[in-house]
Amino acid sequence: YQRRYMGRKFIDDGDLLYSKGAIKDAITRFQFVLRKVPRDNFGPNLLLYRDMKVCLYLNISRCNRKLEEYGAAVEFASRALNLNPRHSDSYYTRSRAYYASNQHIAALKDALDARRFAHKPSSEIGRLLQRVYNECRSALKSGRLPASSAVEFSQLLDREKISLEETKL
């Protein structure tokens, strides 16, 4: 119990630091808690600790995106997905990192997965999906999208049967 309470306090501190713009200090708090989470993969608190790690990885990912360290942001969101591959917030967070680093096809794939795994329709996911979709279409029309990406984008649209109307939630 004591460990969970202290972890929660440090997470709350990290959230406060993030909201005040002290991003590097927030990362330090989140990483401190992450080091304290038990590594064993058994016991009655397995899901609790897994969910705590997912939360911490996503918080660190968001901080890295805010610092424009997109590779690290993608890496930490991917770690969260390794722990829980059906977690819509993890896909959403990674999609935003991909989008910020101009990897629009990867961002579109993750935004679609975020929508697929969301428990209920989310306007945030819908807005992100719309932005990424529009950016991909614009890049395709202007020729800024490499040929291989253009083919992948078209195949993705065909497979997902995406239209502008479907992306609005």
Salt bridges, closest charged atoms under 4 A:
ASP12 OD1 - ARG8 NH2 3.02
ASP13 OD2 - LYS9 NZ 3.33
ASP13 OD2 - ARG29 NE 3.97
ASP51 OD1 - ARG50 NH2 3.09
GLU75 OE2 - ARG79 NH2 2.47
ASP110 OD2 - ARG94 NE 2.52
ASP113 OD1 - ARG116 NH2 2.07
GLU135 OE2 - ARG144 NH1 3.39
GLU152 OE2 - LYS109 NZ 2.42
GLU160 OE2 - ARG116 NH1 3.65
GLU160 OE2 - ARG159 NE 3.95
GLU165 OE2 - LYS168 NZ 3.93
